[in-house]
Amino acid sequence: MSLSPGRFQRHAKRQKVLLNSTSSSNGGTASSEAGQSAEGGGPVLSPLQPSLLTVPQVSLIPDALARQTLLRSEFEARQRKMREEFSNHLQAPSQVALEDHKLPCTQQVQVAISSPVVAQIKSPMSVGLQREEDAWTCPAMSTHPKLVVTGNLPSQPPADICLAAAQRLFDLGVASVTLHINTEMKDGKEKKFPQFSAGWKGCTLDNCLSDFVRPGAPCLAIITGSQSDVLVLDIDMKDNGLKAFEEMVTAHGALPKDTPRERTGNGGLHLFSSLSESSAAGLLNCNNREKISCGGCQVGIDVRGNGGICFISPSKYIGRDGETVRAYRWE
C-alpha cells in the first residue's frame, strides 16, 4: 500500500496524537522519542502501523472448492432420488385394479364409470345386450381415433364422465353424441329440449368421437338402430306407458333377466336389446317410432331404432325449478 505525501503527513499526525495520548502510561521516554522523530521529519511508526499498511494474503480457494464439492454431491444425491422415484413409477404394473370402481386400467389409465353400465355391446351382436353389475368390460382396442380421458390419479373418477362413457361405448361398437338438455313448461308439464350438435343425424362410429363428442357436456346419447345394433324400448310414466308394458308382459311373457334396464330422469324405463337379433326373431319394423299402439290406443311407449337416439347414463340435467337434478341411472 503506497501513501502520497499529503496522506503520509496526515497519517503521521494521527500517529503522533496516538503516541502522545499513551505517554502517561509509558513514561516520558515514548513522548520524547516521538517528538524527536517528528522534529527529524521521519515517519512516525507505531505498533499499529504494519496492520494498517499491509493486507494479509488469505487464500479462499480451498474453502470454495470444498463447498462446491458439497453442493454438487447434494445435488447429485437429489437427482438420483428423483430418478429412482420416477423409475419406480414407470415400473408399476399397467393393469391396476381400481378398488373404488372395479375396473382394470389400460396402459393409458382409462378410468371407470361410476354406475353400472351396458357391457359386451358388439356390432353386430350375436347374443344381444348384456349387463355386468358393476363395471364395463374392456374389449380389444379399436383402430378408430381415441379420446384419452383420465383423472388426476388412477384411483380417481374420470375428469369428464360423459367423455369417458363415450370412449367406452365407442370401444364396444356404439356411436354416441354429447349434448345439453334444457327444460321448459309446455301445456302445464315440464318438457325436455335437447341441444344437439348440428348434423348429429350423420353421426357414425367412424366420426362420433371426432365430430360429435365434446368435453364439458353433461349429457350423453347413443345412436340407435343398425348404426350401433341397438334397439331400445322407451317406456314413459305418462300416457299409460308403464301400464301398457305390464299388460304386454302378461300377454307375451317377461323379457330375459339379463336385459339391460335404465331408469330415466323422469322415472321412465329404457330396455335395451340387439336390433339384429330382434330382426332375426321376427321384428318387422326396425325404424324409430313414437307412441306405439296397444289395445287400439296410442300409449307412452316409443321404439328407438333406425334414425333414433336414446339418452343414457351418466346424463344429468336440471329441472324447470332450477334445483331438481334429473339423472339417468342403470338398474
C-alpha positions in Angstrom: 0.0 0.0 0.0 1.6 3.4 -1.1 1.0 6.7 0.5 1.1 10.1 -1.2 3.0 13.0 0.6 -0.3 14.6 1.8 -1.7 11.3 3.0 1.6 10.5 4.6 1.7 13.8 6.6 -1.9 13.3 7.8 -1.1 9.7 8.8 2.0 10.9 10.7 0.0 13.4 12.7 -2.6 10.8 13.6 0.2 8.5 14.9 1.7 11.4 16.9 -1.6 12.1 18.6 -1.9 8.4 19.4 1.5 8.2 20.9 1.0 11.5 22.9 -2.2 10.1 24.4 -0.3 7.0 25.6 2.7 8.9 27.1 1.3 9.0 30.6 1.3 5.2 30.9 4.6 4.6 29.1 6.5 7.4 30.7 8.2 10.5 29.2 10.5 8.4 27.1 7.9 7.5 24.5 6.8 11.1 24.2 10.4 12.3 23.9 11.2 9.7 21.2 8.1 10.6 19.3 9.0 14.3 19.5 12.5 13.7 18.2 11.2 11.6 15.3 8.7 14.3 14.4 11.3 17.0 14.5 13.6 15.0 12.3 10.9 14.7 9.7 11.0 10.9 9.7 7.8 8.8 9.6 6.1 8.2 12.9 5.8 4.5 13.5 3.6 2.7 15.9 2.8 -0.9 16.7 -0.5 -0.5 14.7 1.1 0.8 11.5 2.0 -2.6 9.9 -1.6 -3.8 10.2 -2.8 -0.6 8.5 -0.3 -0.6 5.7 -0.4 -4.3 4.7 -3.1 -6.7 3.7 -2.8 -10.3 4.8 -2.7 -12.8 1.9 -5.6 -15.2 2.7 -6.5 -17.9 0.1 -10.2 -18.8 -0.1 -9.8 -21.4 -2.9 -9.7 -24.5 -0.7 -12.9 -23.4 1.1 -14.7 -22.6 -2.1 -13.7 -25.9 -3.7 -14.9 -27.8 -0.6 -18.3 -26.0 -0.6 -18.7 -26.5 -4.4 -17.9 -30.2 -4.0 -20.5 -30.5 -1.1 -23.2 -28.7 -3.2 -22.5 -30.9 -6.2 -22.8 -34.1 -4.1 -26.1 -32.9 -2.6 -27.4 -32.1 -6.0 -26.4 -35.4 -7.4 -28.0 -37.2 -4.5 -31.3 -35.4 -5.1 -31.1 -36.2 -8.8 -30.5 -39.9 -8.0 -33.5 -39.9 -5.7 -35.8 -38.3 -8.3 -34.6 -40.8 -11.0 -35.3 -43.7 -8.7 -38.8 -42.5 -7.8 -39.6 -41.8 -11.4 -38.3 -45.2 -12.4 -40.4 -46.9 -9.7 -43.4 -45.1 -11.0 -42.8 -46.3 -14.6 -42.2 -49.8 -13.5 -45.6 -50.0 -11.7 -48.0 -52.6 -13.1 -50.0 -51.3 -16.0 -53.1 -53.3 -15.0 -54.2 -51.8 -11.7 -57.5 -52.8 -10.1 -59.5 -49.7 -9.2 -61.0 -50.6 -5.9 -63.4 -47.7 -5.9 -64.7 -48.5 -9.4 -63.8 -52.1 -10.0 -62.4 -51.5 -13.5 -58.9 -52.6 -14.7 -56.8 -49.7 -16.1 -55.2 -49.9 -19.5 -51.7 -48.6 -20.0 -53.3 -45.2 -20.7 -55.0 -45.3 -17.3 -58.5 -45.3 -18.8 -60.7 -44.7 -15.8 -64.0 -46.1 -14.6 -67.6 -45.1 -15.0 -69.2 -44.8 -11.5 -72.5 -46.5 -12.4 -73.4 -50.0 -13.7 -73.4 -49.9 -17.4 -74.2 -51.9 -20.5 -71.4 -54.3 -21.2 -70.4 -56.5 -24.1 -72.2 -54.4 -26.7 -70.9 -55.6 -30.1 -71.6 -54.5 -33.6 -73.2 -56.7 -34.8 -74.1 -58.5 -31.7 -74.5 -62.3 -31.6 -76.2 -62.7 -28.3 -77.8 -59.4 -27.7 -77.0 -56.8 -25.0 -75.8 -58.0 -21.6 -75.0 -56.1 -18.5 -72.4 -56.6 -15.8 -73.3 -55.5 -12.3 -70.5 -53.0 -11.6 -68.2 -52.5 -14.5 -67.6 -52.2 -18.2 -65.9 -55.0 -20.0 -62.9 -53.8 -21.9 -62.7 -55.3 -25.4 -59.6 -55.1 -27.7 -58.6 -51.6 -28.6 -60.1 -50.4 -31.9 -58.2 -48.8 -34.8 -60.5 -45.8 -34.6 -59.2 -42.5 -33.1 -59.2 -42.3 -29.3 -60.2 -39.8 -26.7 -57.9 -40.3 -23.8 -59.8 -39.3 -20.6 -58.1 -39.7 -17.3 -58.4 -38.4 -13.8 -55.5 -37.0 -11.8 -54.7 -40.4 -10.3 -55.6 -43.9 -11.4 -58.0 -44.4 -8.4 -59.9 -41.1 -9.0 -63.1 -40.8 -11.1 -62.7 -39.6 -14.7 -62.3 -35.8 -15.2 -65.3 -35.9 -17.6 -67.6 -38.9 -17.2 -69.5 -38.3 -20.4 -66.3 -38.3 -22.4 -65.2 -41.5 -20.6 -68.5 -43.1 -21.3 -68.4 -42.1 -25.0 -65.0 -43.7 -25.2 -66.3 -46.9 -23.6 -69.3 -47.1 -25.9 -67.0 -46.5 -28.9 -64.8 -49.4 -27.9 -67.9 -51.5 -27.7 -69.1 -50.5 -31.1 -71.8 -48.0 -30.2 -71.8 -44.4 -31.6 -72.7 -41.6 -29.2 -73.1 -37.8 -29.0 -72.7 -35.4 -26.1 -75.3 -32.6 -25.6 -77.1 -30.3 -23.2 -80.7 -30.7 -22.1 -82.9 -27.6 -21.4 -86.3 -27.8 -19.8 -89.4 -25.7 -20.4 -93.0 -25.8 -19.3 -95.4 -26.7 -22.0 -99.2 -27.4 -21.5 -98.5 -27.3 -17.8 -95.9 -30.0 -18.0 -92.1 -30.0 -17.9 -90.6 -30.8 -21.3 -87.1 -31.6 -22.3 -85.4 -29.7 -25.2 -82.1 -31.4 -26.1 -79.5 -29.2 -27.7 -77.7 -31.4 -30.3 -74.7 -30.5 -32.4 -75.6 -29.6 -36.0 -75.7 -32.6 -38.2 -76.0 -35.2 -35.4 -78.1 -37.5 -37.6 -75.0 -38.1 -39.7 -73.1 -39.4 -36.6 -71.5 -42.8 -37.2 -69.0 -44.9 -35.3 -66.3 -43.5 -37.6 -66.9 -39.8 -36.8 -68.6 -39.8 -33.4 -65.5 -39.1 -31.3 -64.0 -36.6 -33.7 -67.2 -34.6 -34.6 -69.9 -35.1 -32.0 -68.3 -35.8 -28.7 -67.3 -32.6 -26.8 -65.9 -32.0 -23.4 -67.9 -30.3 -20.7 -71.3 -31.6 -21.8 -73.5 -33.0 -19.0 -75.5 -35.5 -21.2 -74.8 -38.4 -23.5 -77.0 -40.1 -26.1 -76.4 -43.2 -28.2 -77.3 -43.6 -31.9 -79.8 -46.4 -32.0 -80.6 -48.7 -34.9 -78.3 -50.6 -37.3 -75.5 -48.0 -36.8 -74.9 -49.4 -33.3 -77.0 -52.6 -33.5 -79.2 -51.3 -30.6 -82.9 -51.3 -30.2 -84.5 -49.5 -27.2 -88.0 -49.6 -25.7 -88.6 -46.2 -24.2 -91.4 -46.5 -21.6 -92.8 -43.3 -20.2 -94.7 -42.9 -17.0 -97.2 -40.8 -18.8 -99.9 -41.9 -21.3 -100.2 -45.3 -19.6 -96.8 -46.3 -20.9 -95.8 -48.4 -17.9 -99.3 -50.0 -17.5 -99.4 -50.9 -21.2 -96.0 -52.5 -20.9 -97.0 -54.6 -18.0 -100.0 -55.8 -20.0 -97.7 -56.8 -22.8 -95.5 -58.8 -20.5 -98.5 -60.6 -19.0 -99.7 -61.5 -22.5 -96.4 -62.4 -24.2 -94.0 -63.3 -21.3 -91.3 -61.5 -19.5 -88.1 -60.2 -21.1 -84.8 -62.1 -20.4 -83.4 -61.4 -16.9 -80.2 -60.0 -18.3 -81.9 -57.3 -20.4 -80.2 -54.0 -19.6 -82.5 -51.6 -17.9 -82.1 -47.9 -17.3 -84.2 -45.5 -15.2 -84.8 -42.2 -16.9 -84.7 -38.7 -15.4 -88.5 -38.6 -15.3 -88.8 -42.1 -13.8 -89.4 -43.9 -17.1 -87.7 -47.0 -18.2 -85.3 -47.9 -21.1 -84.9 -51.5 -22.1 -82.0 -52.4 -24.5 -81.8 -55.2 -27.0 -80.0 -56.2 -30.1 -81.5 -54.9 -33.3 -80.1 -57.7 -35.5 -81.2 -60.4 -33.0 -84.7 -58.8 -32.7 -85.0 -58.7 -36.5 -83.9 -62.3 -36.8 -86.5 -63.3 -34.2 -89.3 -61.7 -36.3 -89.3 -58.0 -35.6 -90.9 -56.4 -38.8 -90.3 -52.7 -38.2 -86.8 -51.7 -37.0 -87.3 -48.0 -37.5 -87.7 -45.3 -34.9 -91.4 -45.0 -33.7 -93.2 -42.9 -31.2 -96.3 -43.9 -29.1 -96.9 -47.4 -30.4 -100.5 -48.7 -30.4 -101.7 -51.1 -27.7 -105.3 -52.3 -27.5 -106.3 -49.8 -30.2 -104.8 -46.8 -28.3 -101.6 -45.0 -28.6 -99.6 -45.4 -25.4 -96.4 -43.8 -23.9 -94.0 -46.4 -25.4 -91.5 -45.4 -28.0 -89.2 -47.6 -30.1 -85.7 -46.2 -30.6 -84.4 -48.0 -33.7 -83.1 -46.8 -37.1 -83.0 -43.0 -37.1 -83.4 -42.8 -33.4 -81.4 -41.6 -30.4 -81.5 -42.5 -26.7 -80.2 -40.6 -23.6 -78.2 -42.8 -21.3 -76.3 -42.7 -18.0 -74.4 -40.7 -16.8 -76.6 -37.9 -18.3 -78.0 -35.3 -15.9 -80.0 -32.2 -16.3 -81.7 -29.6 -14.1 -85.5 -29.5 -13.8 -87.5 -26.4 -14.5 -87.5 -25.4 -10.8 -83.7 -24.9 -11.1 -83.0 -27.3 -8.2 -84.1 -30.8 -9.1 -81.4 -32.9 -10.7 -82.8 -35.4 -13.1 -80.3 -38.2 -13.7 -80.3 -41.4 -15.8 -79.1 -44.5 -14.0 -78.6 -48.2 -14.6 -80.7 -50.7 -12.7 
